[in-house]
Amino acid sequence: MWVQSLSLTDLRSYEQVDCALERGVTTFVGRNGQGKTNLVEAICYLATLGSHRVATDAPLVRTGATQGFIRCEVVNDDRVIMIELAISPGSANKARVNRTPVPKVRDVLGLLRTVLFAPEDLALVKGDPSDRRKFIDDLLVQRTPRLAGTRSDYERTLKQRNALLKSASIARRTAGTEMLRTLGVWDEQLAASGSELVAARTSLLAAIMGLAREKYAFISGDDDTLLGLTYVSSLGADAPASAPADQLVSADREGWRLAILEAIKNKRGDELDRGITLIGPHRDDILLTLGQMPAKGYASHGESWSIALALRLAAFELLRADGVDPVLILDDVFAELDAARRQRLAEQVGTATQVIITAAVEMDIPDSLRGVRFTVSAGTVTLQDPA
């Protein structure tokens, strides 16, 4: 799989830009703030329907415009697919595939697969649980696009349930009986979508564990310290599975559903007191360890980068094992790595069908990743002379 062309209109800093891309390595070089990351952000947005830089769509649209547009031609098995997306903050986004409107924007998921390395990836190790949940959920959706609907259903149910809990917390001493009955309906819906999401997460974590360990050992040059990934459920001791991922026998969806309902029952009083949902995948985490120590707070800067790179490389290999090479994107990553890690990363990514790199300094890019190069300056993208 590879991106053949990219066109942006009123997106970030670009009023209009068109790029013809090729298989192999493509590099965008330019000083910081010139628009390099805006290009790869747009490609990744088509793959995940989310940005790795911001949580909402509003910053994606160029100042003064009401809509932003992304158009991309993706080649897969010699078949060209045109994906078009209109981003409209404050209203529903719209999408077309091969010029034909699709019923839901998420219908484009799976048509383009990407794996992105970016400076923000340090948050996988040092950041909040939400960063690690986003990593695993985005990978889930790329592998199984229908899970985007599951995630959306869960988030919608969670929002409604929290609103009811807040109201019930205020009203339960007077007229809260009916609210509590209604809460039971939302409990069932939360457990239904939540159990599917958690079962998928634990299964994916078990699949990625060995790959992540292998990639960490290679990138770090340390064969003795094992990288560990453990799914930490908000259900605590009531969780059907709480072992390290390499020992994990994932409970089926029904097992998780019953466990979530039981945990909700046990937490009912606390939830009413606080007016918020305390149980569910929105409060889960992935514990990363090096040897016996948690990576967060103990791993050095270099070790943290090696963990983040290992997770992304493991994701790439998992997607590749499904039969299609994802587009591999390295956004200003080489500047963050020492010479040894640069070279090891270059060895790992060189076999991808398409690698797209951004860099502020051309010399940061290993010679083995020389390919087509563009200069990005003040929103203008210019192909460099190969000579």
C-alpha positions as CSV (number, residue, x, y, z in Angstrom):
1,M,0.0,0.0,0.0
2,W,1.3,3.5,-0.8
3,V,0.0,7.1,-1.3
4,Q,0.3,8.2,-4.9
5,S,-0.9,11.8,-4.5
6,L,-1.9,14.2,-1.7
7,S,-3.9,17.4,-2.1
8,L,-4.9,19.7,0.7
9,T,-7.2,22.7,0.6
10,D,-7.6,25.1,3.5
11,L,-5.9,22.7,5.8
12,R,-3.6,24.0,8.5
13,S,-1.2,26.4,6.9
14,Y,-2.1,25.4,3.3
15,E,-4.5,27.3,1.1
16,Q,-3.8,24.7,-1.6
17,V,-1.0,22.2,-2.1
18,D,-0.6,19.2,-4.3
19,C,2.1,16.5,-4.0
20,A,2.8,13.5,-6.3
21,L,4.4,10.8,-4.2
22,E,6.2,7.6,-5.1
23,R,6.9,4.2,-3.6
24,G,10.0,3.9,-1.5
25,V,11.3,6.8,0.6
26,T,10.0,10.4,0.3
27,T,11.4,13.1,2.5
28,F,10.1,16.6,3.3
29,V,12.8,18.8,4.5
30,G,12.4,22.4,6.0
31,R,12.8,24.5,9.0
32,N,10.4,24.1,11.9
33,G,7.1,25.8,11.4
34,Q,7.1,25.6,7.6
35,G,4.3,23.0,7.2
36,K,6.1,19.6,7.0
37,T,4.1,17.9,9.8
38,N,0.8,19.3,8.3
39,L,1.3,17.1,5.3
40,V,1.8,13.8,7.2
41,E,-0.9,14.7,9.7
42,A,-3.4,14.9,6.8
43,I,-2.3,11.4,5.6
44,C,-2.7,9.9,9.1
45,Y,-6.0,11.6,9.6
46,L,-7.4,9.7,6.6
47,A,-6.2,6.4,8.2
48,T,-7.5,7.0,11.8
49,L,-10.0,10.0,11.5
50,G,-8.0,11.7,14.2
51,S,-4.9,13.9,14.6
52,H,-1.8,12.9,16.6
53,R,-1.4,16.6,17.5
54,V,-4.8,17.9,18.6
55,A,-8.0,16.4,20.1
56,T,-10.5,18.4,18.0
57,D,-10.9,19.2,14.3
58,A,-11.1,23.0,14.6
59,P,-7.3,23.6,14.5
60,L,-7.0,21.6,11.3
61,V,-8.9,24.1,9.2
62,R,-6.9,27.1,7.9
63,T,-7.7,30.4,9.7
64,G,-10.4,32.2,7.9
65,A,-11.8,29.1,6.2
66,T,-14.9,27.2,7.2
67,Q,-13.9,23.8,5.8
68,G,-10.7,21.9,5.1
69,F,-10.3,19.3,2.4
70,I,-8.0,16.3,2.1
71,R,-7.8,14.3,-1.1
72,C,-5.6,11.3,-1.4
73,E,-4.9,8.6,-4.0
74,V,-4.0,5.2,-2.4
75,V,-2.6,2.4,-4.4
76,N,-3.3,-1.1,-3.1
77,D,-2.7,-4.2,-5.2
78,D,-2.4,-2.0,-8.3
79,R,-5.9,-0.6,-7.6
80,V,-6.1,3.2,-7.1
81,I,-8.6,4.4,-4.5
82,M,-9.4,8.1,-4.3
83,I,-10.3,9.2,-0.7
84,E,-11.8,12.7,-0.1
85,L,-12.6,14.1,3.2
86,A,-14.3,17.4,4.1
87,I,-13.5,18.6,7.7
88,S,-16.2,20.9,9.0
89,P,-15.7,21.9,12.7
90,G,-19.1,22.3,14.4
91,S,-20.9,20.0,12.0
92,A,-20.5,16.5,10.5
93,N,-17.5,15.8,8.4
94,K,-18.2,14.2,5.0
95,A,-16.3,11.7,2.8
96,R,-16.2,10.3,-0.7
97,V,-14.6,7.2,-2.1
98,N,-13.9,7.2,-5.8
99,R,-16.1,10.3,-6.1
100,T,-19.0,8.6,-4.5
101,P,-20.3,9.9,-1.1
102,V,-20.2,7.3,1.7
103,P,-23.0,7.0,4.3
104,K,-20.6,7.5,7.3
105,V,-17.2,9.1,7.5
106,R,-15.9,6.0,9.3
107,D,-16.6,4.0,6.2
108,V,-13.2,5.2,4.8
109,L,-11.4,3.4,7.7
110,G,-9.2,0.6,6.4
111,L,-8.7,2.0,2.9
112,L,-5.4,3.5,4.1
113,R,-3.2,2.1,6.8
114,T,-0.4,4.1,8.4
115,V,2.0,3.9,11.2
116,L,3.3,7.2,12.5
117,F,6.4,7.9,14.6
118,A,6.4,11.4,16.0
119,P,8.0,13.4,19.0
120,E,4.6,13.1,20.7
121,D,5.2,9.3,21.0
122,L,7.1,9.9,24.2
123,A,3.7,10.3,25.8
124,L,3.2,6.6,25.2
125,V,5.7,6.1,28.0
126,K,5.6,9.3,30.0
127,G,2.1,10.5,29.4
128,D,-1.4,9.8,30.8
129,P,-3.3,6.5,30.4
130,S,-5.3,8.2,27.7
131,D,-2.2,8.3,25.5
132,R,-1.7,4.5,25.8
133,R,-5.4,3.8,25.3
134,K,-5.4,5.9,22.1
135,F,-2.4,3.9,20.8
136,I,-4.1,0.6,21.3
137,D,-7.6,1.8,20.1
138,D,-6.2,3.4,16.9
139,L,-4.4,0.2,16.1
140,L,-7.5,-1.8,16.8
141,V,-9.6,0.3,14.4
142,Q,-7.0,0.1,11.6
143,R,-7.0,-3.7,11.9
144,T,-10.8,-4.0,12.4
145,P,-12.6,-0.9,11.2
146,R,-16.0,-2.0,12.6
147,L,-14.5,-1.4,16.1
148,A,-14.7,2.3,15.3
149,G,-18.4,2.0,15.8
150,T,-18.0,0.1,19.0
151,R,-15.7,2.8,20.4
152,S,-18.2,5.5,19.3
153,D,-21.1,3.6,20.9
154,Y,-19.1,3.3,24.1
155,E,-18.2,7.0,24.2
156,R,-21.8,8.0,23.5
157,T,-23.1,5.7,26.2
158,L,-20.5,6.9,28.7
159,K,-21.5,10.6,28.1
160,Q,-25.2,9.8,28.6
161,R,-24.5,7.7,31.7
162,N,-22.3,10.4,33.3
163,A,-25.1,13.0,32.7
164,L,-27.6,10.7,34.3
165,L,-25.3,9.9,37.3
166,K,-24.8,13.6,37.9
167,S,-28.6,14.2,37.9
168,A,-29.2,11.1,40.0
169,S,-26.6,12.2,42.5
170,I,-28.5,15.3,43.1
171,A,-32.0,13.8,43.0
172,R,-31.7,10.4,44.6
173,R,-32.8,11.7,48.1
174,T,-36.0,12.9,46.6
175,A,-37.3,11.7,43.3
176,G,-34.3,9.5,42.1
177,T,-36.0,6.1,41.9
178,E,-37.0,6.4,38.3
179,M,-33.5,7.7,37.4
180,L,-31.9,4.7,39.1
181,R,-34.1,2.4,37.0
182,T,-33.0,4.2,33.8
183,L,-29.4,3.9,35.0
184,G,-29.7,0.2,34.8
185,V,-30.5,0.4,31.1
186,W,-27.3,2.5,30.6
187,D,-25.4,0.0,32.7
188,E,-26.3,-2.8,30.2
189,Q,-25.3,-0.7,27.2
190,L,-22.0,0.4,28.8
191,A,-21.2,-3.2,29.6
192,A,-22.2,-4.4,26.1
193,S,-19.9,-2.0,24.1
194,G,-17.3,-1.8,26.8
195,S,-16.8,-5.6,27.0
196,E,-16.3,-5.8,23.2
197,L,-13.7,-3.0,23.4
198,V,-11.8,-4.5,26.3
199,A,-11.8,-8.1,24.9
200,A,-10.4,-6.7,21.6
201,R,-7.7,-4.6,23.5
202,T,-6.5,-7.6,25.5
203,S,-6.4,-9.8,22.5
204,L,-4.4,-7.2,20.5
205,L,-2.0,-6.6,23.4
206,A,-1.3,-10.4,23.5
207,A,-0.6,-10.3,19.8
208,I,1.8,-7.4,19.9
209,M,3.7,-8.3,23.0
210,G,6.4,-10.5,21.5
211,L,6.9,-8.1,18.6
212,A,7.4,-5.2,20.9
213,R,9.9,-7.0,23.0
214,E,11.9,-8.0,19.9
215,K,11.9,-4.4,18.5
216,Y,12.9,-2.9,21.9
217,A,15.9,-5.3,22.1
218,F,17.0,-4.3,18.6
219,I,16.5,-0.5,18.8
220,S,18.0,-0.2,22.3
221,G,20.8,-2.7,21.7
222,D,19.9,-4.3,25.1
223,D,19.1,-8.0,24.8
224,D,18.9,-8.5,28.6
225,T,16.2,-6.1,29.7
226,L,12.7,-7.3,28.8
227,L,10.0,-4.9,27.8
228,G,6.7,-5.8,29.5
229,L,3.1,-4.8,28.7
230,T,0.3,-5.4,31.2
231,Y,-3.4,-4.5,30.7
232,V,-4.6,-2.8,33.8
233,S,-8.3,-2.9,34.1
234,S,-10.4,-0.5,36.2
235,L,-12.2,-3.6,37.4
236,G,-9.2,-4.4,39.6
237,A,-9.3,-7.9,41.1
238,D,-12.7,-8.5,39.5
239,A,-11.2,-8.4,36.0
240,P,-11.3,-11.7,34.1
241,A,-7.7,-11.3,33.0
242,S,-4.9,-9.2,34.7
243,A,-1.7,-11.1,33.8
244,P,1.2,-9.7,31.7
245,A,0.2,-9.7,28.0
246,D,2.5,-12.6,27.1
247,Q,0.7,-14.8,29.7
248,L,-2.7,-13.4,28.9
249,V,-5.6,-15.7,28.0
250,S,-8.1,-13.1,27.0
251,A,-11.6,-13.6,28.5
252,D,-14.4,-13.7,25.9
253,R,-16.7,-10.8,25.5
254,E,-19.4,-12.3,27.7
255,G,-16.9,-12.8,30.5
256,W,-16.0,-9.1,30.4
257,R,-19.6,-8.0,30.1
258,L,-20.6,-9.9,33.3
259,A,-17.5,-8.6,35.1
260,I,-18.2,-5.0,34.2
261,L,-21.8,-5.3,35.3
262,E,-20.7,-6.8,38.7
263,A,-18.1,-4.1,39.2
264,I,-20.7,-1.4,38.4
265,K,-23.0,-2.9,41.0
266,N,-20.3,-2.8,43.6
267,K,-19.4,0.8,42.7
268,R,-22.9,2.1,42.6
269,G,-22.7,4.1,45.8
270,D,-19.4,5.6,44.9
271,E,-20.6,6.6,41.4
272,L,-23.7,8.3,42.7
273,D,-21.7,10.1,45.3
274,R,-19.3,11.4,42.6
275,G,-21.7,11.7,39.7
276,I,-19.3,9.9,37.3
277,T,-18.7,6.5,35.8
278,L,-15.8,4.8,37.7
279,I,-15.8,1.5,35.8
280,G,-15.0,0.7,32.2
281,P,-12.4,0.8,29.4
282,H,-12.2,4.6,29.6
283,R,-10.3,4.2,32.9
284,D,-8.0,1.4,31.9
285,D,-4.3,1.6,31.3
286,I,-1.4,-0.3,29.8
287,L,1.5,-0.7,32.2
288,L,4.9,-0.6,30.5
289,T,7.8,-2.1,32.3
290,L,11.5,-2.6,31.8
291,G,12.6,-5.7,33.7
292,Q,10.9,-5.4,37.1
293,M,10.5,-1.6,37.0
294,P,7.7,0.6,35.6
295,A,9.0,2.5,32.6
296,K,7.1,5.7,33.6
297,G,9.3,7.5,36.0
298,Y,12.2,5.1,35.8
299,A,13.2,4.8,32.1
300,S,15.9,7.2,30.8
301,H,15.2,9.4,27.8
302,G,16.9,7.0,25.5
303,E,15.1,4.0,26.9
304,S,11.7,5.9,26.7
305,W,12.4,6.6,23.0
306,S,13.3,3.0,22.4
307,I,10.0,1.8,24.0
308,A,8.0,4.2,21.9
309,L,9.7,3.1,18.7
310,A,9.3,-0.5,19.7
311,L,5.6,-0.1,20.1
312,R,5.2,1.6,16.7
313,L,7.4,-0.9,14.9
314,A,5.4,-3.7,16.5
315,A,2.2,-2.1,15.2
316,F,3.8,-1.9,11.8
317,E,4.7,-5.6,11.8
318,L,1.3,-6.6,13.1
319,L,-0.5,-4.7,10.3
320,R,2.0,-6.0,7.7
321,A,1.2,-9.6,8.9
322,D,-2.4,-8.9,7.8
323,G,-1.2,-8.9,4.3
324,V,-0.8,-5.2,3.4
325,D,2.2,-3.0,4.2
326,P,1.0,0.2,5.9
327,V,2.5,3.5,5.0
328,L,5.3,4.3,7.4
329,I,5.7,7.9,8.5
330,L,8.6,9.3,10.5
331,D,7.8,12.8,11.6
332,D,10.9,14.7,12.8
333,V,12.0,11.6,14.7
334,F,15.7,11.3,13.7
335,A,16.6,14.6,15.5
336,E,15.5,13.0,18.7
337,L,17.7,9.9,18.4
338,D,21.4,9.3,18.9
339,A,23.5,8.0,16.0
340,A,23.2,4.3,17.0
341,R,19.4,4.4,17.3
342,R,19.1,6.3,14.0
343,Q,20.9,3.6,12.2
344,R,19.0,0.8,13.9
345,L,15.7,2.5,13.1
346,A,16.7,3.0,9.4
347,E,17.5,-0.8,9.2
348,Q,14.0,-1.6,10.5
349,V,12.0,0.7,8.2
350,G,13.9,0.3,5.0
351,T,11.8,-2.7,3.8
352,A,8.5,-0.8,3.9
353,T,6.7,-0.3,0.7
354,Q,6.5,3.5,1.4
355,V,8.3,5.6,4.0
356,I,7.5,9.3,4.4
357,I,10.0,11.3,6.4
358,T,10.0,14.9,7.7
359,A,13.2,16.5,9.0
360,A,14.4,20.0,9.8
361,V,18.0,19.1,9.0
362,E,18.7,16.9,6.0
363,M,21.9,15.5,7.6
364,D,19.8,13.9,10.4
365,I,18.5,11.4,7.9
366,P,20.6,8.2,7.5
367,D,22.1,7.8,4.0
368,S,20.4,4.4,3.6
369,L,17.0,6.3,3.5
370,R,17.9,8.6,0.6
371,G,15.0,8.9,-1.8
372,V,12.8,11.5,-3.4
373,R,13.2,14.8,-1.5
374,F,11.0,17.9,-1.2
375,T,11.8,21.2,0.3
376,V,9.0,22.8,2.4
377,S,9.2,26.5,3.0
378,A,6.4,29.0,4.0
379,G,3.7,26.6,2.8
380,T,5.3,25.8,-0.5
381,V,6.4,22.3,-1.4
382,T,9.1,22.0,-4.0
383,L,10.7,18.8,-5.5
384,Q,14.5,18.9,-5.1
385,D,16.7,18.3,-8.1
386,P,17.9,14.7,-7.9
387,A,21.4,15.8,-8.9
